[in-house]
Amino acid sequence: MPKTCSEPLHRLQLFGPTMGTHWAVRCDVPSALDVGALRQALTDTVEQVDEQMSPWKPESALNQLNRAPVGDWLALPPQLLEVLARALEVCRLSDGVFDPAVGALVDAWGFGAARDTPDAEAIRAARHTERPPTPQALELDLAAGRVRKHAPLQLDLCGIAKGYAVDRLCTVLGQHGVHHALAALDGELRTIGAQASGAPWAVALENPRPDVRTAQGVIELQDLAVATSGDYRHFVQVGEVRLAHSMDGRSRTPVNNGVASVTVLAPACIDADAWATALLVAGPSEGLALAHRHGLEALWLLRRGKALVELGSGRFATPTAPDAA
């Protein structure tokens, strides 16, 4: 049951820039809440994630790890270690479909900090560099707060860090006594309780059109997170082929599997974010098998000519699965 307050609550909206986009919080709070302190704490927590995990900031802890020599232990902040640990776990659970070590491919195709257009030589180098699977190439010593690489690799946490940042926003809200909230960062969202009225939070599922933003549908959430990954915001057009910004570490190519978007529900946004990325990379057939294996609630929007076809698991389960080939 949602928690109640003895005095009337009012709707508060806070937002700010981060990670090349913006964070936003909508919450129902008492008038006595110190709004300035809450706004500063929310800003600080998302900036901390960005400072540690941004591939665009040369001195981020992530880039320090990417530059570190193979075999040397490197001390890292606990927040980054937490995200790396979960990224490696989802990598294992997805049999390598979710791979946080695709940074060289991301850069080579013009989606990262190195360049904004594809580079044929960099693509060839990234595709032909041999290394062990990422969980074997990266060793975490969580007790000592350190990590070391057993092979050269370039990490990119864009498929999981925003979800983690949303979880951190919710932690801060809870610390300030907020019991009714919706926190969002780009396509990642998480709710705390219901609205003060008792109604769930209504979240729009975006139609995957690159030219306009419209709603495909609405999802109602309470104490739940949602994340969407797709091919319609960041992509490269090669002739008639649309190549998504997400990379398949197994084939070492951009995703091109007919999936317009994947939306995943989970208790924590870090998990919704990582699994949305994984299921986008996997494609409809392998992705649906992964969702069933791990009990995921997921909705795919598949491109079939000019039409969109839905495929789902959990609460999104479709009566009959469309052609997933």
DALIN-V114031 format. One record per run of one state. SS is the DSSP state (h for helix, s for strand, l for the rest). FROM is the first residue (numbers start at 0). TO is the last residue. Records with the same first field share a line. If there is no record, write none. Layout:
SS: FROM-TO  FROM-TO
This chain:
l: 0-8  18-19  29-33  53-59  67-72  75-76  93-101  108-118  128-132  141-144  149-159  175-179  185-186  192-199  206-213  221-223  230-233  238-239  244-245  248-251  254-257  266-267  282-282  294-295  304-305  316-324
s: 9-17  20-28  73-74  137-140  145-148  180-184  187-191  200-205  214-220  224-229  234-237  240-243  246-247  252-253  258-265  296-303  306-312
h: 34-52  60-66  77-92  102-107  119-127  133-136  160-174  268-281  283-293  313-315
